[in-house]
Amino acid sequence: MTVRVLQLSWEYPPVVYGGLGRHVHALAEAQAAAGHDVVVVTQHPGDPDVALDEVVNGVRVVRVPHDPPAIPMSDLLAWTMALDHALARAALRVGHTWAPDVVHGHDWLVAHAGATLRERFGVPLVATVHATEAGRHQGWLPDDFSRAVHTVEWWLTFESRRVITCSQHMRWEVSRLFELPGDKVDVIPNGIDLTEWTTTPDDVAAARAELAGDGPLVLFAGRLEWEKGVQTLVEAMPRLRRRFPGLRLVVVGRGSQQETLEALARRLRVSRAVHFTGWLTEGGLRAAAAAADVAVIPSVYEPFGLVALEAAALGTPLVVSDTGGLAEIVVNGETGLTFPALDATALADAVTGMLRDEVLARRVVRTAREVLARDYAWPAIAATTVATYERAVREERALLAGTVARPPLRVVVRDGNLLRDAT
């Protein structure tokens, strides 16, 4: 069965803030390669050289300029609502000549557009919850903004016919937070294309010459936010430098915690050994990861951990916190080494163990690549996602035809908002 799918995402290349944009990009192209009819509606970066509407690798990508007047991204709720209006209008224009079988929305930022299009086209909405606001804050909602985001997430999952999470941990989290029946949530992991995650020996040598000192090179790549745990890695640096005097840490990425992390490095007297690069190009990131002796992912909260797949694909040994989806990807001693989140001493010991045991490092790299090829190939993940679409379509049609009992309507008030239960 060929499925016509409308994907909604607030990020898609060339607009990429993190793993979500890379996930949607790879998923859409894998679905198109399998013969499905895929349209992605996303935001335009504002670059006049980037097309508003084009077909790339079989995927029609419709990029939407921001609504005037310009709303700063610092006011994220207002910015998101303006973007959702623009996304919905663009998708409705596409709908004049093309109608989807299913709408697939990624995270709360496209919830309102997804709900609008679900009703307009009369098709099921499938939502992938890549992370939750409560999870980012370790189970609590510290302010009005977080409570508002949580409410939208709750509403999105109830408006959706089916919900997708990227790990068993996220399935548990989402089901618990949003009171979802267990059979409404499907677990479909992120994926990796091993043929794309390669680099040349010359690029690796150049990255090594630029980034490394006269000792081991440790890499972190990701957003510089508290939940990513970079502070724990910086706290481990004095101990690691005593054990490996020439060791350097390269931090790839940007975020609200960069100044705090730089100040922490100065306070611990390791600032000369910690290099903040900002975001790198795709090629630059691959070369840096391949040049590193160890990739460390010290997350406090991590629904999946796409960067773990990417580093492993490049043959870099992994040291990760045993939290969330990371604990499902990395088996301690088999595909990498793990440590308790926020434990700088344990992190330093794990990195030390990997650097001092070359046999272990080679073994975990080899095993990790075997696991990637077996469990995380995009064609298989795309097929599993399409199976979720097909199930959502069957459930929607059965409900509309009255061949299954319609669940009783339940009116719920959350944070002053009147919501209907659409499970």
Secondary structure, DSSP 8 states (H G I E B T S, - for coil): ---EEEEE-S-BTTB-SSHHHHHHHHHHHHHHHTT-EEEEEEE--S-TTS-SEEEETTEEEEEE---SS---TTSHHHHHHHHHHHHHHHHHHHTTT---SEEEEESGGGHHHHHHHHHHHT--EEEE----HHHHTTT---SHHHHHHHHHHHHHHHH-SEEEESSHHHHHHHHHHHT--GGGEEE----B-TTTS---HHHHHHHHHHH--SS-EEEEES--SGGGTHHHHHHHHHHHHHHSTT-EEEEEB--TTHHHHHHHHHHTT-GGGEEEEES--HHHHHHHHHH-SEEEE--SS-SS-HHHHHHHHTT--EEEES-TTHHHH--BTTTBEEE-TT-HHHHHHHHHHHHH-HHHHHHHHHHHHHHHHHH-BHHHHHHHHHHHHHHHHHHHHHHHHTSS------EEEETTEEEE---
